Structures are given as C-alpha cells and as structure tokens.
Amino acid sequence: MANASEVFHKLIVDGKTFGSFDEAEKKTYELMARQKTTGAKYDKQKANYHSTDQLYKNDCSPAGPVEVDNTVMEYINKIHSQELKRIIGEDVQMTPVKGGKIMSFNSKQTVLAQFARQKFITFYQKIATEFQMKRFDYKPSQVKLLEAEFPDLLIAPNTNKSYIIVTGGYKSIERLEQLLKNYKSPSRSVGHTTQQVNVKDFVSPATQDSKEVEEETCTICMDTLTEKETLSKCKHSFCKNCLKRAFHFKPVCPICGVLYGELKGTQPEKGTMRVTKEDKSHLPGYERYGTFVIEYYIPGGIQGEEHPSPGQPYEGASRTAYLPDSSEGRKVLGLLQRAFDQRLIFTIGRSSTSGRNNVVTWNDIHHKTSRSGGPSSYGYPDPEYLSRVQEELKVKGIIK
C-alpha cells in the first residue's frame, strides 16, 4: 500500500487534526473497516481527508492519468521495479495505456489511487530529471564488468553488438564515461570540469611503497593492477598511470565519485547571480516562510578552450529559481552561491528543451523554476527537493 505520509503533511479525520499520516491513517482505516464489516454507508462527515492544497473524500474523483516517457519507464521497470512496486502498493493497479505513454491508476478505494499517483509523480520526476541516455564504443563482451560496477545503470549492446547504449542517472553515467574515456589522455580538458591535480597528494603512503603483487583488476583499463595506488578517502585502487590520466580529466574517484581537490566548471565567466527576498510570498509546503528569488544572467559570448566548440559563439541565458527562506533553504542558497562562484551551475552545450547547440544550459544541479505545480512542473510542493539538490551539489564537492 502506498505510504501517503510523503504526500500529505496534515490531515483531518473524524474532526481531529493529525500532524502525520500514520495517526490519521490508523483512524481512517478503522472507519473503513467498520464500513466493510457492518455494510453501513461510509459517513463522509466522519472521514474527510485534506492537506493545504487538496481535499479528498470517500467519493473523490478518480486519480487522473500521468503522461510518461517510454524510455524512462523501461529503465524504471528494469532497474527500480521493487521500489516502484512498493510505491504503488498492493491495493492499486497502475496500467500503461496508449502504447505505454500514459499511466492510469485504479483501486477499489479511490483515495489510495490518489495517494499512489502523487507518490509515483514524485518518484518519476526525480528519475526523469536526472535521466540520460548515451552511446559508448565498448566491447559488448565486457558488459558484465560494467553492470557489476554500475548496478543502477541499464547497459545494453546494440543489435550488431558494435557499441553499447547506457541509460540511467547522469551521476552514474558521468562516472562510467570517465572509466571509458580517461584511459586515453586528452590533448585538452573537455567536459563540464577541468582541474590539474597531483594524484600522489591523495594516495595513502602505505600504498605508494607497497611491493605486494595482487591479482586485482583495475576498473579503468580492465586489466591486472600495475603499480597499485589506493585513494586515501574511499580506498579504491587503480593502476598508477590509469589514475593519473583519470585525475587529469576530473579529480574524482572513477568508481564512487568521491572528490579529490576542488572542481572548476565551464560556466562562462561573465555572469551574475542576484538574490532577492520576498517576506510576504510563500511557496506551497513552506507557508510559514518567505521566498528567495534567484535570478541568473549569463550573457552570450565566444567559447573558450574548455567548451565544446572553441572560438564559436554561444547563446546566453536568463533563469529564475525559487527557494524557501527556511533554515534548510538558506543553507541550499549558500551552497548554490558557492557552486556559481566555482562556475558549476551552468555549462555550454545542447538544450534539452529546444534541441539547439552552443547555448548556456543547466549543469546537472536542478532548480525549482516554478513557484507551484509540484515536481512535475519543477515547482513546489516537493518535500524531497532540498535534500535532493544538496546531494547533487555534494557530487560536485559543494558541501557545507
């Protein structure tokens, strides 16, 4: 059964207000049980469900359909099937229609279908906003090795088995891309970040002097470790030269993504981040707090050596985002300011919405660009957003 505590923050049942769903759920299902055992008509005056935004009753309208992307749903069904089953619950049926592009939700208790639909939207949006699909030139015979290292990615050879198609979260795909690319030392820095780091600064002294010969595999070259070196924080080991080439590309562990050093992104240098506070404006879910309005402006210009097309012009961008003036919201605001100063908020690439190349785009740190509408509209309420964006910032070394 779907747990509605993640969807509703306050409910009223039998005329009493409950601060969490667990209390309200117990009272509500007691009333439902009495209805089933006595055959009595369910008393709508004794069981009204409501939050600050929605009102549900026993005769509430059916749960509306949700539009989805077939590729994202294929990934969810194959990689996150158990979590999806837990979210939907045993009492709700989620059925694909129109070729899998629409999901419908049905249950004998309509309110349970509503709960499941809300939780699915949050779950789906979280995956969809981080979702990527990339093609890599790699031996399909070694797919099992990659699957073992990246269980959260869907890795499949093409029909002719000449390359592989990888789908999943951008964080894991970025780490996989490093494994496949950094073995070839780049002539210049490419991608989203550039940094020169001495690998020895982060290698445990014991591993530098070790003469042990172990039959371990380096996950970068997929061969036996030679001149083994182990990173000091995460303790993952690689060939000395493989690790040096990996850190030339980006100073993170190629397996777990732990950062060694400070990342500098490829966001164009001429830009502004302006923050204003609206005390009388409140975001859904944060009615007790004011609102921070963040206005980004990145003017157009000419691409540098770290960009995809050096010497070519790029199109600038203006973006507006919103945060609550809560303690956690203020913390996130400070982290976003640091990320902006380290040129990590934006990059230059292909717009996922317009399809145009050589434009300023978001750089995998997601923002709420709408005040309302929930996760599906990149707005509030979204109780998991502030913790989620902190995880995205942590990947880039932005930690308070």
Secondary structure, 3 states (H helix, E strand, C coil): CCCHHHCCCCEEECCEEECCHHHHHHHHHHHHHHHHHHCCCCCCCCCCEECCCCEECCCCCCCCCEECCHHHHHHHHHHCHHHHHHHHCCCCEEEEECCCCEEEEECCCHHHHHHHHHHHHHHHHHHHHHEEEEEECCCHHHHHHHHHHCCCCEEEECCCCCCEEEEEEHHHHHHHHHHHHCCCCCCCCCCCEECCCCHHHHECHHHHHCCCCCCCECCCCCCECCCEEEECCCCCEEEHHHHHHHHHHCCECCCCCCECCCCEECCCCCCEEEEEEECCCCECCECCCCEEEEEEEECCEECCCCCCCCCCEEECEEEEEEEECCHHHHHHHHHHHHHHHCCCCEEEECCCCCCCCCEEEECCCCCCCCCECCHHHCCECCCCHHHHHHHHHHHCCCCC
